[in-house]
Amino acid sequence: MNNSKSTVLQARGLVKRYGHVTALDGADFDLYPGEILAVIGDNGAGKSSLIKALSGALVPDRGTVKLDNETVNFKSPMDARNAGIETVYQNLAVAPSLDIADNLYLGREQLRPGILGKVFRMLDKKAMHDNARQKLSELGLLTIQNINQAVETLSGGQRQGVAVARSAAFAKHVVIMDEPTAALGVKESRRVLNLIKDVRDRGLSVVLISHNMPHVFEVADRIHIHRLGKRHAVIKPDTHTMSEAVAIMTGAMDPHEHAAGAFAV
């Protein structure tokens, strides 16, 4: 990670109101190339709204979002996907009855070349399966031996692996992961954390939303603390403890009290 580079994804002054409720109150955000940025915040802090605004699931009332220094106006998650931002949602959004390869290409199916694809709309099953196996191999997911296996037969960690592999396969810039270890045991959580690092090491920037502080402090390069609808501070795991992060997140500690590695906004 090199913070001297310009941001890959940036937001300034995002505002989103629902009647009298303010979900985003002038929120800022910075994600640098090749980093894992964790986003933490108490319930109701607005972090979900922030992530939705960055991934196209929510259109802010005010503010700007820039991708590679170009202003973008996402109207839907598909707009964000087309721009190279992939999101792994907490509910995974996989089709359990379909096999692994079909899930990887869900909504982006490859057609067979020539008249069979153009006219008869026949799918290129072999190409999709070969590419799916390659993507799983690149991410160290060879424990899934049968690419034709239905996703519903996989363990929770393996399903998460399929969802992450799908995002990593198609993301050009950013992968956003929403609570990827929330429903997993210790062993499967370890596998997913290693997968997150692998995605980063492949050159993609990762946004990790998580309530699990040990996981955040293990994999994150920086930690964005969201509070009361806006960015409250950004800290680093090597300059702050988990207790300090929680204290800043809940308002029990002022970010200025630990100036070595944090900046307050």
Residue pairs with C-beta under 8 A, 6 or more apart in sequence:
1 32
1 33
1 34
1 35
1 221
2 32
2 33
2 34
3 32
3 35
5 32
5 33
6 68
6 69
7 30
7 31
7 32
7 66
7 69
8 31
8 32
8 33
8 67
8 68
8 173
8 174
8 205
9 29
9 30
9 31
9 54
9 65
9 66
9 67
9 85
9 173
9 174
9 205
9 207
10 29
10 30
10 31
10 65
10 66
10 69
11 27
11 28
11 29
11 50
11 53
11 54
11 63
11 64
11 65
11 66
12 28
12 63
12 64
12 66
13 26
13 27
13 28
13 62
13 63
13 64
14 24
14 26
14 27
14 28
14 29
14 50
14 53
14 60
14 62
14 63
14 65
15 22
15 24
15 25
15 26
15 27
15 60
15 61
15 62
15 63
16 22
16 23
16 24
16 49
16 53
16 58
16 60
16 61
17 23
17 61
22 229
23 46
23 49
23 229
24 46
24 49
24 50
24 53
24 60
24 63
24 229
24 230
25 46
25 228
25 229
25 230
26 63
26 229
26 230
27 46
27 50
27 53
27 63
27 226
27 229
27 230
27 231
28 230
28 231
28 265
29 50
29 54
29 224
29 231
30 234
31 37
31 174
31 205
31 207
32 205
33 203
33 205
34 200
34 203
34 204
34 205
35 200
35 205
35 206
35 221
35 222
36 196
36 197
36 200
36 205
36 206
36 208
36 219
36 220
36 221
37 205
37 206
37 207
37 208
37 220
37 221
37 222
37 223
37 224
38 208
38 209
38 210
38 216
38 219
38 220
38 222
38 223
38 224
39 47
39 50
39 51
39 207
39 208
39 209
39 223
39 224
39 226
40 47
40 209
40 210
40 211
40 213
40 216
40 223
40 224
40 225
40 226
40 245
40 249
41 47
41 225
41 226
41 227
41 249
42 227
42 249
42 250
45 226
45 227
45 228
45 229
45 249
46 226
46 228
46 229
46 230
47 209
47 226
48 209
49 58
49 229
50 226
51 57
51 87
51 176
51 178
51 207
51 209
52 58
53 59
53 60
53 63
53 65
54 65
54 80
54 85
54 176
54 207
55 74
55 77
55 80
55 85
55 87
55 176
56 74
56 75
56 76
56 77
56 78
56 79
56 80
56 81
56 85
57 76
57 77
57 87
59 74
59 75
64 71
65 71
65 72
65 73
65 74
66 72
67 83
67 84
67 85
67 173
67 174
68 173
72 79
72 83
73 79
74 80
74 83
77 87
80 87
81 170
83 172
83 173
84 171
84 172
84 173
84 174
85 171
85 173
85 174
85 175
85 176
86 166
86 167
86 168
86 170
86 171
86 174
86 175
86 176
87 167
87 175
87 176
87 177
87 178
88 160
88 163
88 164
88 166
88 167
88 175
88 176
88 177
88 178
88 180
89 178
90 178
90 179
90 180
90 182
92 159
92 160
92 163
93 163
94 103
94 106
94 151
94 159
94 162
94 163
95 102
95 103
95 106
95 151
96 150
96 151
96 152
97 150
97 151
97 152
98 106
98 150
98 151
99 147
99 148
99 149
99 150
99 151
100 132
100 136
100 144
100 146
100 147
100 148
100 149
100 151
100 154
100 162
101 125
101 128
101 129
101 131
101 132
101 133
101 147
101 148
102 128
103 151
103 162
103 166
104 128
104 131
104 132
104 135
104 162
104 165
104 166
104 169
105 128
105 131
105 132
106 166
108 170
109 123
109 128
110 123
110 124
110 127
110 128
110 131
111 117
111 118
111 121
111 122
111 123
111 124
112 122
112 123
112 124
113 124
116 122
117 124
129 147
129 148
131 169
132 147
132 165
133 147
135 165
135 168
135 169
136 142
136 144
136 147
136 161
136 165
138 202
139 161
139 164
139 165
139 168
139 195
139 198
139 199
140 194
140 195
140 198
141 158
141 161
141 162
141 165
141 195
143 158
144 154
144 158
144 161
144 162
151 159
151 162
154 162
155 188
156 183
156 184
156 185
156 188
157 184
157 185
157 187
157 188
157 189
157 191
157 192
158 188
160 180
160 181
160 184
160 188
160 192
160 195
161 191
161 192
161 195
164 175
164 177
164 180
164 192
164 195
164 196
164 199
167 175
167 177
167 199
168 175
168 199
168 202
168 204
171 204
173 204
173 205
174 204
174 205
174 206
174 207
175 199
175 204
175 205
175 206
175 207
176 206
176 207
176 209
177 196
177 206
177 207
177 208
177 209
178 209
179 209
179 210
179 211
180 192
180 196
180 208
180 210
181 188
181 189
181 192
181 193
181 210
181 212
181 215
182 210
182 211
182 212
184 192
189 215
193 215
193 218
193 219
196 206
196 208
196 219
197 219
199 206
200 206
208 216
208 219
208 220
210 216
213 242
213 245
213 246
214 242
216 223
216 237
216 245
217 223
217 237
217 242
217 245
218 237
220 237
221 236
222 234
222 235
222 236
223 234
223 235
223 236
223 237
223 240
223 245
224 231
224 234
225 231
225 232
225 233
225 234
225 235
225 245
225 248
225 249
225 255
226 232
227 248
227 249
227 251
230 265
231 265
232 248
232 249
232 255
232 264
232 265
233 248
233 255
233 262
233 263
233 264
233 265
234 262
234 263
234 265
235 244
235 245
235 248
235 255
235 258
235 261
235 262
236 261
236 262
238 261
239 258
239 260
239 261
239 262
240 248
240 258
240 261
240 262
244 253
244 258
246 252
247 253
248 254
248 255
248 262
254 264
255 262
255 263
255 264
256 264
